Amino acid sequence: MRIGLGYDVHKLVPDRKLWLGGIEVPHTKGLLGHSDADVLIHAICDALLGAAALGDIGKHFPDKDPQYKGIDSKILLRKCGELLAQQGYHIANIDSIVVAQQPKIGPFIPQMRETLAQTLNIKVGQISVKATTTEWLGFEGREEGISAHAVALIEENQPTTV
């Protein structure tokens, strides 16, 4: 078994859609980034890649590469899952948390979990998404940005015997 940790943060800006956990969340602002800036998916990608010692999301999907401009982060997450499989690993579980003062994330968590599980081809029970505020402290509390943390546990595939 191997454990990986992921963290991401993006600035909130007007005139962008807010993507979290692979779904659009209604809000007056969205996250600024080269891709769709889904901080939750980016943190999960880094956790998965880190667990397999494969570097980070920037190594595999650099923000200077025009092919990733505006890309749906679910595509990046799916590719991270494929990289794990190629290295002989499967996902045991993922635990994550979104840190945002606004909008309230709780009502969207079931749909996020379902979307993330489908994207990674795992069971919904293998992925946890939580949400918290910072009680108006820090950049999240001032509603300047949103951050996400994720931890992933992966396991090496066992050879099959005949």
Phi, psi and omega in degrees: 000147179222147182242139175231150181241136177229148179212141175210156178213142174220152180280140173276132180220156176288164173064031173224148174283149178261112178252125177221127178062027177084004178235156176276126179253124180299127178195161181283346180227165174230177183266138181272131177183170180292320177268209174282357174065033179287096185300325181293311179296321180296319178295320178294317177303312180297322178296315180294313180297319179296320180300326180266007181056043181254017180088211182230179184299324180293330178292318185273329184225069187298141182285357174269352182273119184297339180293342180260002179298118178072009185295146174291120184297341175298329177295317178295318179297316178300318179295324177296318176299320178294321177298319177299312181300319179297331179271001177086027180241157169227159183277126173275306175196162178228134174238135184215162178214136175257131180249111182205137175286316178217148356283169176287125188269332187316312182297341184262353185300315179302318179291323176298313181299317179297314181297314180296317179298315178298318181297321181268357182058046175234172179281149179303326180293351179267359182227129178247135173234128178236168178220148176211164172252177174248019180054044176072013179262151175070184183295327177293317180296328177276002180061037176270338182193178179228141175236164177213146177237147177213147173233135180235138173249122178241157179232148176285136177295137179275136177296142179274139178253147182256000000 
